[in-house]
Amino acid sequence: MKALNTFLKRNFLFGASFLFAALLCFQACDKYELPELIILQEQKDESEEQEQEQEQEQEQEQEQEQEQPLPIIEGQFPTVFAGDSIVLYYPNNHLILDGLKSFDSLGVFDYTWRKIAGPPYYTIISEKSSKTDIYHLVMGTYLFEITVQDTSFKIYKDTIKVVIKEPEYCGDIKRVPIDIKLLEIGELGKAREYVAITTLGSKIFIAGGRHPDSKKVDIYDVLTETSSIIELGTARSNITAIAAGNKVFFAGGLVSVFDGWAYSAVDDIDIYDINTDTVSSGHLNTEGSGMAAAAVGDKVLFVGGIDNSSTANERKGTAEMYSLLTNEWTTAKLSQGKSDGHIALVYGDKAYFAGGYENRDKILIYDNSTGVWSVEEMYENKSQLSGIAVDGKMYLAGGYTENPDLFYLSNLVEIKDLNSGISSYTCLSQPSINGQAIAYDNKIIVIAKHKSEGQHQGNQSTIEIYDPSGDIWYNATIDVHIEYIFNYNETLYTISTKTGKIIISKLEIR
């Protein structure tokens, strides 16, 4: 206890001495510089303030970085890629678009393909898939767009250019654009599907139709610009119509059964006499639709077609012939069947039946002077083509071509010399199906229809005019689906549809 007291006393005296010295020092501060101890203290305080400011600045920078979006880095964060540009040569008109290189770290929720530019003819098989086939393209430049949506519902887009060039076999063809104009001169009744159209003199005949089946035949005279109506014996569609002499023939066709769920071929034939303004009705030897008809010499021929047999089609191997002199019918058996999709042409004493769904590359030839049938071949097998025979040459244009590994609409025009049998070739500017060809002003006019089998079909027709003397094509496209064209007294007339009506127009080429 005594030792503790002694320790406290000594320390107290030491402490008191230190305080006294400090007091003397502070008194001297009024006249002299701050002692080193105070300076060190202030430096420490400043250093702490600087550290606090730096910490505050770092916190602010971190907050700003959190508010800013993450940078998009290709291949890691949201990217969309429709693919590199594609160039194909028709008839290669099928391709695959692949958007699988599109990536999003959050996960892709939805893909959508669509066409944003180019011709109206195409078919997208899988619009909502990352990978899709595209079919039925025609010559021209397309732009297809892919839209990718991620799981946060953000949308990214990219496009791919697809160029379909003319077939390499078409070579360098001189094409000249022209202007055309349709001048309406008449309007008939309600437009009907699957009608038959033919002409006799200045009169147009539009027969039958579907939805519902029709007996109606609209007649329009372009000379007097008047119309009239006659009726067939049986309401039907898909009739084969042809005019010869003073008569118009309406042969075969289809009638709907089971409320339009199916169709049955008929053997009905109606013959209209333009002189007596009467209709007589009879029957073909075999029922049929899809026949091709030609008038050569004193005979009218109905060749091929489809009957109601599910096993043996007798109609496709049959030609029925009507004599304008005796009004009698005869029948011939064909060596090459023609079931449908074939066309009939006439030049001199011969009738030519080309293409079709069967024996596509064969031309059946009937010589009226000898009564003999023969067969020749076409360069390209096809159905639903158009054609005309004039000035010793046969022009076979467009159509649907079927090969073992390729199916396509053709733009090839075969020009076959009817004397030598040698062919040369040229090309329409676009493929055509179910078109029509006529002669006009020493030129060939082809109405090239582009209706395809795809889900996207255009409502256009292309007028293609070929000048054989200069090997030049003139062409124009019009936003009207022209059903038929004919030449009367060097004036061109067309039949088309508009707002559900049948429209008759003059065609002006400028």
Secondary structure, DSSP 8 states (H G I E B T S, - for coil): -HHHHHHHHHHHHHHHHHHHHHHHHHHHTTTS---HHHHHHHHHHHHHHHHHHHHHHHHHHHHHHHHS-----TTTSSB----S-EEEETT---EEEE-TT-B-TT-EEEEEEEEEES-S-BEES-TTSSEEEEE---SEEEEEEEEEEETT--EEEEEEEEEEE--GGG-S-EEEE--EEEEEEEEEEE--BS-EEEEETTEEEEE--BTTTEEEEEEEETTTTEEEEEEEEEEEBS-EEEEETTEEEEE--EEEETTTTEEEE--EEEEEETTTTEEEEEE-SS--BS-EEEEETTEEEEE--B-S-SS--SGGGEEEEEETTT--EEEEE-SS---SSEEEEEETTEEEEEE-SSSTTEEEEEETTTTEEEEEE-SS--BS-EEEEETTEEEEE--EEEETTEEEE--EEEEEETTT--EEEEE-SS--SS-EEEEETTEEEEEEE---SSSB----EEEEEEETTTTEEEEEEESS-EEEEEEETTEEEEEEEETTEEEEEEEEE-
